[in-house]
């Protein structure tokens, strides 16, 4: 009879065994989430660096556009200088400048929150690996996972917002480059005629 009782697990033994398995599984899930959060932080930093690069590219495209504008004006002046009789250069330049559209002003696109601006709890707060004197329960681990998932959701939302804010910047660069290349072709044709 004693052997049968020893072999038969009690309800409490089964619950303890299940609790141990759940605890182990939740620890593994927490480690995985911790890894995902680190990767998300790296990705976020890359997105902010990408914005800086895009802003530099935009500034360079504006600089190229301005240089092309100067080149076009210089080409017109060279063409006029080649003629024997130049009448009313300054008057015609003034009249043309009145009807000419001004170049598109530099736009400032909204920045999302930078990583240093966030005042969220760090992931170390959720995922301390230190073994404290009080043993952590499965519920504690699951609560830290829940908090970590909320943090992950917030970080991903910030990434998405920043990426959406970069779209107009990219469109502006594309538009400026397309107009600049068209203008460059016109300037080159004018120079060939001179």
FIDO-564199 format. One record per residue: residue in three letters; x, y negated, z of N, C-alpha, C in turn. Coordinates in Angstrom, 3 decimals. Example, Ala and Ser with C-alpha at 12.3 -4.5 7.8 and 13.67 -1.06 7.14 Angstrom:
# FIDO-564199
   residuo     n.east    n.north       n.up    ca.east   ca.north      ca.up     c.east    c.north       c.up
       ALA     13.190      5.690      7.800     12.300      4.500      7.800     13.200      3.300      7.800
       SER     12.850      2.250      7.080     13.670      1.060      7.140     12.900     -0.030      7.870
***
This chain:
# FIDO-564199
   residuo     n.east    n.north       n.up    ca.east   ca.north      ca.up     c.east    c.north       c.up
       UNK      0.812      1.182      0.000      0.000      0.000      0.000      0.865     -1.260      0.000
       UNK      1.962     -1.222      0.754      2.850     -2.374      0.786      3.504     -2.593     -0.568
       UNK      3.843     -1.475     -1.253      4.461     -1.598     -2.568      3.493     -2.234     -3.558
       UNK      2.244     -1.890     -3.473      1.240     -2.447     -4.363      1.080     -3.947     -4.118
       UNK      1.120     -4.352     -2.863      0.997     -5.765     -2.534      2.223     -6.536     -3.009
       UNK      3.399     -5.923     -2.932      4.618     -6.591     -3.371      4.623     -6.753     -4.884
       UNK      4.112     -5.747     -5.599      4.100     -5.810     -7.053      3.013     -6.747     -7.570
       UNK      1.940     -6.847     -6.861      0.841     -7.696     -7.282      1.149     -9.132     -6.869
       UNK      1.077    -10.012     -7.856      1.352    -11.416     -7.563      0.097    -12.047     -6.985
       UNK      0.340    -12.869     -6.037     -0.790    -13.590     -5.463     -1.113    -14.792     -6.346
       UNK     -2.233    -15.349     -6.099     -2.664    -16.509     -6.864     -1.679    -17.665     -6.692
       UNK     -1.170    -17.828     -5.492     -0.206    -18.895     -5.206      1.101    -18.674     -5.951
       UNK      1.545    -17.418     -6.028      2.772    -17.112     -6.763      2.609    -17.448     -8.244
       UNK      1.467    -17.109     -8.792      1.187    -17.412    -10.209      1.176    -18.918    -10.443
       UNK      0.549    -19.648     -9.526      0.492    -21.101     -9.667      1.881    -21.722     -9.581
       UNK      2.710    -21.211     -8.677      4.079    -21.721     -8.552      4.888    -21.440     -9.811
       UNK      4.704    -20.268    -10.374      5.421    -19.908    -11.589      4.984    -20.795    -12.758
       UNK      3.690    -21.022    -12.870      3.166    -21.889    -13.932      3.651    -23.322    -13.731
       UNK      3.654    -23.756    -12.473      4.137    -25.108    -12.161      5.606    -25.258    -12.549
       UNK      6.411    -24.246    -12.273      7.830    -24.286    -12.634      8.002    -24.358    -14.152
       UNK      7.207    -23.594    -14.885      7.277    -23.636    -16.348      6.838    -25.003    -16.877
       UNK      5.774    -25.528    -16.310      5.295    -26.850    -16.722      6.336    -27.928    -16.436
       UNK      6.976    -27.830    -15.277      8.003    -28.793    -14.898      9.163    -28.744    -15.887
       UNK      9.599    -27.537    -16.210     10.712    -27.375    -17.149     10.331    -27.927    -18.528
       UNK      9.129    -27.641    -18.985      8.657    -28.135    -20.283      8.567    -29.657    -20.289
       UNK      8.069    -30.224    -19.195      7.941    -31.682    -19.133      9.311    -32.357    -19.094
       UNK     10.299    -31.733    -18.446     11.655    -32.289    -18.451     12.235    -32.301    -19.864
       UNK     12.003    -31.234    -20.603     12.473    -31.169    -21.992     11.788    -32.247    -22.834
       UNK     10.497    -32.432    -22.624      9.758    -33.459    -23.364     10.296    -34.846    -23.031
       UNK     10.637    -35.069    -21.777     11.180    -36.360    -21.360     12.535    -36.616    -22.007
       UNK     13.369    -35.579    -22.085     14.670    -35.733    -22.745     14.486    -36.079    -24.219
       UNK     13.534    -35.424    -24.865     13.266    -35.697    -26.279     12.779    -37.132    -26.463
       UNK     11.879    -37.567    -25.610     11.369    -38.930    -25.685     12.484    -39.939    -25.441
       UNK     13.367    -39.643    -24.511     14.508    -40.503    -24.229     15.359    -40.674    -25.485
       UNK     15.587    -39.579    -26.185     16.359    -39.622    -27.427     15.639    -40.461    -28.484
       UNK     14.339    -40.304    -28.580     13.546    -41.072    -29.546     13.616    -42.564    -29.222
       UNK     13.553    -42.911    -27.946     13.628    -44.319    -27.552     14.984    -44.925    -27.905
       UNK     16.058    -44.171    -27.706     17.390    -44.672    -28.082     17.462    -44.909    -29.589
       UNK     16.931    -43.972    -30.361     16.926    -44.118    -31.822     16.086    -45.319    -32.237
       UNK     14.964    -45.517    -31.574     14.097    -46.655    -31.868     14.818    -47.968    -31.589
       UNK     15.567    -48.031    -30.494     16.332    -49.240    -30.183     17.372    -49.525    -31.266
       UNK     18.055    -48.486    -31.727     19.047    -48.672    -32.794     18.372    -49.162    -34.070
       UNK     17.225    -48.584    -34.392     16.491    -48.988    -35.595     16.036    -50.437    -35.480
       UNK     15.560    -50.820    -34.312     15.122    -52.197    -34.094     16.276    -53.163    -34.315
       UNK     17.440    -52.837    -33.780     18.604    -53.699    -33.979     18.965    -53.804    -35.457
       UNK     18.857    -52.701    -36.183     19.147    -52.718    -37.619     18.154    -53.612    -38.363
       UNK     16.909    -53.588    -37.948     15.889    -54.423    -38.595     16.193    -55.904    -38.372
       UNK     16.616    -56.272    -37.158     16.953    -57.668    -36.890     18.211    -58.086    -37.653
       UNK     19.181    -57.184    -37.780     20.370    -57.482    -38.582     19.983    -57.655    -40.049
       UNK     19.031    -56.859    -40.504     18.549    -56.956    -41.884     17.953    -58.337    -42.134
       UNK     17.216    -58.867    -41.153     16.637    -60.206    -41.300     17.745    -61.237    -41.498
       UNK     18.812    -61.138    -40.719     19.912    -62.090    -40.846     20.530    -62.019    -42.238
       UNK     20.713    -60.813    -42.748     21.276    -60.637    -44.089     20.330    -61.226    -45.136
       UNK     19.039    -60.978    -44.984     18.062    -61.521    -45.931     18.057    -63.051    -45.915
       UNK     18.201    -63.647    -44.743     18.248    -65.106    -44.665     19.490    -65.649    -45.360
       UNK     20.620    -64.956    -45.226     21.838    -65.370    -45.933     21.650    -65.254    -47.444
       UNK     21.033    -64.172    -47.886     20.779    -63.985    -49.318     19.851    -65.083    -49.839
       UNK     18.828    -65.410    -49.062     17.907    -66.476    -49.465     18.643    -67.801    -49.605
       UNK     19.515    -68.119    -48.640     20.276    -69.363    -48.709     21.178    -69.386    -49.944
       UNK     21.794    -68.248    -50.251     22.647    -68.172    -51.437     21.826    -68.321    -52.718
       UNK     20.620    -67.763    -52.739     19.781    -67.901    -53.936     19.326    -69.351    -54.104
       UNK     19.053    -70.056    -53.011     18.713    -71.477    -53.098     19.913    -72.281    -53.598
       UNK     21.099    -71.928    -53.118     22.320    -72.608    -53.546     22.526    -72.408    -55.045
       UNK     22.324    -71.184    -55.524     22.460    -70.892    -56.956     21.412    -71.665    -57.753
       UNK     20.194    -71.736    -57.241     19.126    -72.486    -57.920     19.498    -73.960    -58.033
       UNK     20.028    -74.532    -56.951     20.426    -75.938    -56.969     21.570    -76.174    -57.953
       UNK     22.531    -75.255    -57.987     23.644    -75.386    -58.932     23.158    -75.299    -60.374
       UNK     22.191    -74.436    -60.631     21.632    -74.337    -61.978     20.914    -75.624    -62.367
       UNK     20.253    -76.231    -61.413     19.573    -77.503    -61.670     20.600    -78.572    -62.044
       UNK     21.693    -78.621    -61.312     22.759    -79.578    -61.628     23.363    -79.279    -62.997
       UNK     23.526    -78.007    -63.299     24.076    -77.615    -64.601     23.152    -78.039    -65.733
       UNK     21.867    -77.877    -65.537     20.903    -78.283    -66.561     20.971    -79.788    -66.792
       UNK     21.068    -80.556    -65.722     21.180    -82.010    -65.857     22.477    -82.394    -66.561
       UNK     23.546    -81.721    -66.219     24.838    -81.992    -66.851     24.796    -81.644    -68.340
       UNK     24.118    -80.569    -68.677     23.980    -80.171    -70.080     23.233    -81.238    -70.868
       UNK     22.183    -81.787    -70.294     21.419    -82.850    -70.956     22.309    -84.065    -71.169
       UNK     23.084    -84.422    -70.167     23.971    -85.583    -70.291     25.055    -85.338    -71.334
       UNK     25.566    -84.100    -71.389     26.584    -83.771    -72.396     25.989    -83.874    -73.799
       UNK     24.761    -83.434    -73.941     24.081    -83.479    -75.243     23.895    -84.933    -75.673
       UNK     23.512    -85.795    -74.745     23.321    -87.217    -75.047     24.650    -87.890    -75.374
       UNK     25.677    -87.518    -74.646     26.985    -88.131    -74.873     27.523    -87.786    -76.254
       UNK     27.107    -86.673    -76.794     27.563    -86.267    -78.124     26.917    -87.054    -79.244
       UNK     25.846    -87.744    -78.977     25.174    -88.552    -79.986     25.910    -89.878    -80.157
       UNK     25.769    -90.461    -81.332     26.435    -91.737    -81.590     25.780    -92.883    -80.837
       UNK     24.491    -92.860    -80.787     23.771    -93.957    -80.175     22.953    -93.423    -79.005
       UNK     23.252    -93.908    -77.801     22.529    -93.475    -76.615     21.678    -94.648    -76.153
       UNK     20.373    -94.494    -76.224     19.474    -95.581    -75.867     18.641    -95.154    -74.662
       UNK     18.650    -95.980    -73.684     17.769    -95.801    -72.546     17.933    -94.505    -71.773
       UNK     19.165    -94.068    -71.550     19.383    -92.840    -70.774     18.783    -92.945    -69.379
       UNK     19.077    -94.047    -68.729     18.622    -94.181    -67.348     17.100    -94.309    -67.284
       UNK     16.513    -94.992    -68.230     15.062    -95.159    -68.250     14.389    -93.810    -68.500
       UNK     14.898    -93.066    -69.473     14.279    -91.762    -69.768     14.490    -90.775    -68.620
       UNK     15.651    -90.855    -67.962     15.893    -89.979    -66.803     14.901    -90.274    -65.677
       UNK     14.626    -91.555    -65.452     13.674    -91.930    -64.405     12.271    -91.426    -64.735
       UNK     11.884    -91.588    -65.988     10.546    -91.146    -66.400     10.428    -89.629    -66.264
       UNK     11.456    -88.904    -66.678     11.431    -87.441    -66.564     11.376    -87.001    -65.107
       UNK     12.118    -87.719    -64.253     12.141    -87.320    -62.840     10.785    -87.533    -62.168
       UNK      9.995    -88.483    -62.686      8.665    -88.702    -62.121      7.739    -87.521    -62.388
       UNK      7.880    -86.910    -63.560      6.992    -85.813    -63.935      7.531    -84.440    -63.564
       UNK      8.752    -84.395    -63.144      9.383    -83.113    -62.814      8.957    -82.670    -61.414
       UNK      8.672    -81.391    -61.282      8.283    -80.883    -59.961      9.531    -80.709    -59.100
       UNK      9.363    -80.971    -57.841     10.478    -80.832    -56.904     10.737    -79.354    -56.645
       UNK     11.997    -79.002    -56.360     12.265    -77.593    -56.047     11.533    -77.187    -54.773
       UNK     11.212    -75.934    -54.725     10.487    -75.381    -53.581     11.329    -75.567    -52.313
       UNK     10.770    -76.193    -51.286     11.556    -76.398    -50.062     11.831    -75.072    -49.356
       UNK     12.897    -75.086    -48.610     13.278    -73.882    -47.861     12.216    -73.612    -46.807
       UNK     11.712    -72.397    -46.810     10.684    -72.031    -45.840     11.328    -71.298    -44.673
       UNK     10.806    -71.563    -43.508     11.239    -70.798    -42.347     10.188    -69.743    -42.081
       UNK     10.614    -68.519    -42.096      9.703    -67.412    -41.869      9.744    -67.046    -40.400
       UNK      8.605    -66.656    -39.844      8.550    -66.387    -38.404      9.438    -65.218    -38.004
       UNK     10.117    -65.413    -36.906     10.917    -64.338    -36.325     10.049    -63.588    -35.341
       UNK     10.191    -62.311    -35.330      9.526    -61.542    -34.290     10.375    -61.642    -33.038
       UNK      9.939    -61.016    -32.006     10.671    -61.017    -30.755     11.985    -60.289    -30.961
       UNK     13.070    -60.927    -30.548     14.359    -60.266    -30.664     14.533    -59.310    -29.496
       UNK     15.400    -58.323    -29.644     15.552    -57.337    -28.574     15.934    -57.956    -27.236
       UNK     16.697    -59.055    -27.257     17.110    -59.658    -25.992     15.952    -60.392    -25.318
       UNK     14.920    -60.754    -26.091     13.785    -61.474    -25.525     12.812    -60.567    -24.786
       UNK     12.864    -59.299    -25.048     11.893    -58.404    -24.434     12.188    -58.265    -22.956
       UNK     11.140    -58.319    -22.179     11.300    -58.197    -20.732     10.660    -56.918    -20.239
       UNK     10.588    -55.949    -21.138      9.992    -54.676    -20.747     10.951    -53.918    -19.838
       UNK     10.368    -52.964    -19.167     11.206    -52.119    -18.340     12.097    -51.284    -19.237
       UNK     13.324    -51.125    -18.806     14.235    -50.333    -19.632     13.889    -48.864    -19.511
       UNK     14.351    -48.103    -20.508     13.998    -46.686    -20.509     14.681    -45.946    -19.367
       UNK     15.753    -46.530    -18.803     16.393    -45.881    -17.666     15.447    -45.829    -16.474
       UNK     14.572    -46.826    -16.386     13.609    -46.838    -15.292     12.659    -45.647    -15.404
       UNK     12.338    -45.278    -16.629     11.429    -44.163    -16.839     12.143    -42.823    -16.741
       UNK     13.402    -42.816    -17.081     14.089    -41.544    -17.277     15.355    -41.422    -16.444
       UNK     15.276    -41.717    -15.186     16.468    -41.553    -14.371     16.734    -40.066    -14.187
       UNK     17.958    -39.688    -14.491     18.324    -38.277    -14.427     18.918    -37.908    -13.058
       UNK     18.985    -38.902    -12.177     19.567    -38.635    -10.861     18.654    -37.723    -10.056
       UNK     19.280    -36.819     -9.346     18.520    -35.935     -8.460     18.437    -36.623     -7.105
       UNK     17.268    -37.097     -6.782     17.102    -37.763     -5.500     16.772    -36.729     -4.431
       UNK     16.761    -37.210     -3.199     16.509    -36.306     -2.084     15.096    -35.732     -2.173
       UNK     14.167    -36.528     -2.681     12.798    -36.063     -2.836     12.684    -35.429     -4.214
       UNK     12.217    -34.196     -4.237     12.100    -33.498     -5.514     10.960    -34.094     -6.321
       UNK     11.254    -34.294     -7.573     10.297    -34.852     -8.509      9.270    -33.783     -8.875
       UNK      8.026    -34.174     -8.945      6.994    -33.205     -9.312      6.705    -33.314    -10.807
       UNK      5.979    -32.338    -11.304      5.593    -32.349    -12.714      4.761    -33.586    -13.018
       UNK      3.924    -33.978    -12.097      3.092    -35.163    -12.284      3.955    -36.411    -12.434
       UNK      5.015    -36.516    -11.616      5.923    -37.659    -11.718      6.586    -37.708    -13.094
       UNK      7.022    -36.550    -13.565      7.673    -36.483    -14.871      6.683    -36.870    -15.965
       UNK      5.465    -36.364    -15.864      4.453    -36.682    -16.868      4.089    -38.170    -16.843
       UNK      4.072    -38.769    -15.657      3.808    -40.206    -15.559      4.932    -41.004    -16.221
       UNK      6.176    -40.569    -16.018      7.291    -41.274    -16.656      7.235    -41.101    -18.174
       UNK      6.780    -39.945    -18.643      6.612    -39.731    -20.088      5.526    -40.661    -20.624
       UNK      4.433    -40.780    -19.886      3.350    -41.676    -20.309      3.854    -43.113    -20.418
       UNK      4.602    -43.558    -19.409      5.150    -44.914    -19.436      6.136    -45.079    -20.591
       UNK      6.928    -44.056    -20.827      7.866    -44.090    -21.948      7.156    -44.162    -23.284
       UNK      6.039    -43.449    -23.408      5.263    -43.494    -24.654      4.649    -44.876    -24.874
       UNK      4.218    -45.515    -23.791      3.696    -46.879    -23.914      4.799    -47.823    -24.391
       UNK      5.991    -47.662    -23.829      7.125    -48.483    -24.245      7.455    -48.235    -25.712
       UNK      7.446    -46.974    -26.109      7.721    -46.616    -27.502      6.688    -47.259    -28.423
       UNK      5.433    -47.215    -28.034      4.369    -47.811    -28.841      4.622    -49.313    -29.021
       UNK      4.993    -49.993    -27.943      5.262    -51.427    -28.004      6.447    -51.722    -28.921
       UNK      7.504    -50.930    -28.782      8.691    -51.148    -29.617      8.384    -50.911    -31.090
       UNK      7.610    -49.896    -31.384      7.247    -49.617    -32.773      6.341    -50.714    -33.336
       UNK      5.464    -51.250    -32.499      4.605    -52.355    -32.945      5.452    -53.586    -33.263
       UNK      6.470    -53.858    -32.431      7.369    -54.984    -32.692      8.151    -54.771    -33.986
       UNK      8.605    -53.546    -34.223      9.315    -53.236    -35.469      8.408    -53.494    -36.669
       UNK      7.185    -53.011    -36.581      6.230    -53.180    -37.674      5.962    -54.659    -37.940
       UNK      5.820    -55.432    -36.876      5.571    -56.869    -37.009      6.757    -57.551    -37.683
       UNK      7.966    -57.206    -37.271      9.168    -57.807    -37.866      9.286    -57.437    -39.339
       UNK      9.005    -56.187    -39.673      9.068    -55.767    -41.078      8.039    -56.522    -41.922
       UNK      6.846    -56.723    -41.380      5.826    -57.489    -42.112      6.254    -58.941    -42.279
       UNK      6.964    -59.490    -41.284      7.447    -60.865    -41.383      8.574    -60.997    -42.402
       UNK      9.262    -59.915    -42.706     10.359    -59.965    -43.668      9.869    -59.881    -45.112
       UNK      8.657    -59.399    -45.318      8.126    -59.243    -46.681      8.072    -60.583    -47.428
       UNK      7.527    -61.677    -46.840      7.522    -62.950    -47.572      8.937    -63.453    -47.882
       UNK      9.861    -63.185    -47.006     11.252    -63.576    -47.225     11.816    -62.868    -48.456
       UNK     11.550    -61.588    -48.562     12.009    -60.808    -49.714     11.327    -61.304    -50.990
       UNK     10.034    -61.591    -50.912      9.310    -62.105    -52.081      9.864    -63.453    -52.523
       UNK     10.213    -64.307    -51.559     10.789    -65.610    -51.872     12.133    -65.450    -52.582
       UNK     12.958    -64.545    -52.092     14.258    -64.283    -52.724     14.051    -63.796    -54.156
       UNK     13.128    -62.871    -54.334     12.855    -62.319    -55.664     12.373    -63.404    -56.616
       UNK     11.456    -64.235    -56.157     10.916    -65.314    -56.992     12.004    -66.323    -57.361
       UNK     12.816    -66.719    -56.386     13.886    -67.677    -56.642     14.894    -67.113    -57.630
       UNK     15.258    -65.853    -57.466     16.217    -65.236    -58.381     15.655    -65.125    -59.793
       UNK     14.380    -64.787    -59.922     13.765    -64.676    -61.252     13.750    -66.035    -61.949
       UNK     13.357    -67.076    -61.228     13.339    -68.419    -61.811     14.751    -68.882    -62.153
       UNK     15.708    -68.552    -61.286     17.090    -68.955    -61.529     17.653    -68.281    -62.768
       UNK     17.365    -67.009    -62.957     17.903    -66.321    -64.136     17.265    -66.861    -65.414
       UNK     15.982    -67.208    -65.380     15.330    -67.822    -66.540     15.963    -69.177    -66.843
       UNK     16.192    -69.940    -65.793     16.809    -71.261    -65.947     18.232    -71.122    -66.470
       UNK     18.964    -70.124    -65.993     20.339    -69.908    -66.445     20.372    -69.589    -67.938
       UNK     19.429    -68.796    -68.410     19.357    -68.485    -69.843     19.106    -69.748    -70.659
       UNK     18.218    -70.614    -70.188     17.929    -71.860    -70.894     19.156    -72.764    -70.929
       UNK     19.876    -72.852    -69.812     21.075    -73.685    -69.751     22.134    -73.151    -70.708
       UNK     22.301    -71.837    -70.744     23.297    -71.232    -71.641     22.932    -71.495    -73.104
       UNK     21.668    -71.413    -73.462     21.235    -71.711    -74.837     21.512    -73.168    -75.176
       UNK     21.240    -74.059    -74.231     21.498    -75.484    -74.459     22.984    -75.748    -74.637
       UNK     23.802    -75.076    -73.851     25.253    -75.261    -73.965     25.770    -74.738    -75.301
       UNK     25.203    -73.667    -75.795     25.641    -73.118    -77.085     25.311    -74.070    -78.230
       UNK     24.229    -74.811    -78.092     23.825    -75.751    -79.140     24.728    -76.977    -79.189
       UNK     25.386    -77.275    -78.093     26.226    -78.488    -78.024     27.484    -78.337    -78.820
***
